[in-house]
Each structure stands twice: as structure tokens, then as C-alpha cells.
Amino acid sequence: MEECYKKIVDAVDIETFFACKDEEEGRTLALKLLESFGLKDTDIVFIQYEGPGARVRARGYIHRAGDRYGWLEGGKKDE
């Protein structure tokens, strides 16, 4: 798993449909899901509440522009 993580260039996106009461609850659920995966730098890329819930695309950044990239030789994210 760590080897895969080191090869990520920018971010991990997850898209799902949450059963929820409104858009805000859908946003909260998506961010909590990413946090449960250990991703701390997160954004909501898309959200649409309709009917019984919300379609949400959320992004957890592994690297932002200018970071030290794990996929470069000698580069480590936490250095």
C-alpha cells in the first residue's frame, strides 16, 4: 500500500452517493470519509443534492504543486 501511495502524483478522488437530509450533510459525510482514510488536505469537487441524498465527488490531496514528491528519487512527502 505504501508503494502505491508514493506513486500518487497529486490527489485521490472519490465519488459516491450518500443518503442524507441535505447538501451540507453530504459534504460533511464525504469529508469525514476522506479523513477516515488518513487524508487531511481535502476539498469537495462536486456536490448535487437530489431526492434522497447527494452525489459527491471529494478529493484528498497527497501532493500540492511545489511539494516534495514521493515518486521522485529521494523525495519524501514529510521531509
PLY file of the C-alpha trace (Angstrom):
ply
format ascii 1.0
element vertex 79
property float x
property float y
property float z
element edge 78
property int vertex1
property int vertex2
end_header
0.00 0.00 0.00
2.80 2.42 0.88
4.37 1.84 -2.55
1.10 2.88 -4.23
0.88 5.97 -2.03
4.38 7.05 -3.05
3.42 6.88 -6.74
0.45 9.28 -6.47
1.27 12.49 -8.32
-1.42 14.76 -6.95
-4.64 13.55 -5.32
-7.18 10.80 -4.71
-10.77 11.40 -5.87
-13.78 9.53 -4.54
-17.29 9.79 -5.95
-20.34 8.34 -4.24
-24.00 8.94 -3.43
-24.86 9.49 0.23
-28.35 9.08 1.65
-28.65 12.35 3.58
-31.08 15.12 4.52
-29.35 17.98 2.65
-26.25 19.11 0.77
-24.42 20.13 3.94
-24.78 16.67 5.46
-23.49 15.13 2.20
-20.47 17.45 2.30
-19.75 16.54 5.92
-20.04 12.81 5.24
-17.65 13.00 2.27
-15.01 14.92 4.21
-15.28 12.52 7.16
-14.86 9.58 4.77
-11.63 11.03 3.34
-10.42 11.79 6.87
-11.05 8.16 7.84
-8.62 7.18 5.04
-5.96 9.39 6.62
-6.33 12.23 4.10
-6.18 15.63 5.77
-5.91 18.13 2.87
-9.37 17.72 1.28
-11.88 19.51 -0.94
-15.33 18.91 -2.33
-15.02 18.99 -6.12
-18.71 18.47 -6.93
-21.91 18.08 -4.94
-25.52 17.80 -6.07
-28.38 17.15 -3.69
-31.35 15.44 -5.29
-34.15 13.28 -3.93
-32.94 11.00 -1.14
-29.37 12.27 -0.98
-26.33 13.85 -2.56
-23.91 12.84 -5.30
-20.49 13.95 -4.05
-17.03 13.95 -5.61
-14.38 14.61 -2.98
-10.61 15.00 -3.36
-7.86 14.24 -0.88
-4.57 15.83 -1.85
-1.40 13.82 -1.41
0.77 16.50 -3.05
0.16 20.12 -3.97
2.26 22.00 -6.51
5.77 22.53 -5.16
5.66 19.69 -2.62
8.49 17.18 -2.38
7.10 14.30 -4.37
7.50 10.71 -3.15
7.75 9.45 -6.73
10.92 11.44 -7.38
14.13 9.74 -6.36
14.99 10.82 -2.83
11.81 12.85 -2.44
9.70 12.23 0.65
6.47 13.98 1.48
7.28 14.51 5.16
10.82 15.85 4.81
0 1
1 2
2 3
3 4
4 5
5 6
6 7
7 8
8 9
9 10
10 11
11 12
12 13
13 14
14 15
15 16
16 17
17 18
18 19
19 20
20 21
21 22
22 23
23 24
24 25
25 26
26 27
27 28
28 29
29 30
30 31
31 32
32 33
33 34
34 35
35 36
36 37
37 38
38 39
39 40
40 41
41 42
42 43
43 44
44 45
45 46
46 47
47 48
48 49
49 50
50 51
51 52
52 53
53 54
54 55
55 56
56 57
57 58
58 59
59 60
60 61
61 62
62 63
63 64
64 65
65 66
66 67
67 68
68 69
69 70
70 71
71 72
72 73
73 74
74 75
75 76
76 77
77 78
